Amino acid sequence: RAQEYEGTVIGKNSENWSDLINMCIPVGLKLTFPRNCFASMVTTGAKGSKVNQSQVSCCLGQQELEGRLPPLMCTYRSLPCFAPCDTATRTRGYISDRFLSGIRPQEFFF
């Protein structure tokens, strides 16, 4: 039952993440190709990928460990800073922040 839940969460989050990336890149960028040097490197294939660009510009998305959500401790938390039995996507490794604007301290542990 837990594996079914994880599969559903990972599937839905990756669908949403893909839609978000397609909306943000390249349309949502303040400076687009060719005036954006980072976008130029990715578009020409010189360095990086669309995934790298999305992590900097949009969001990091769902973090997985060996293809699964981050495991829960015996206290039913993924990290000590979260409440027990909290089922929010953030508590199971979804990072909605981006590297450009910074991520929250607890997100460094995912």
Secondary structure as UniProt FT lines:
FT   HELIX           2..24
FT   TURN            25..28
FT   TURN            33..35
FT   HELIX           37..44
FT   HELIX           50..57
FT   STRAND          61..62
FT   TURN            66..67
FT   TURN            74..75
FT   TURN            80..81
FT   TURN            84..85
FT   HELIX           89..92
FT   STRAND          94..95
FT   TURN            99..101
FT   HELIX           105..109
//
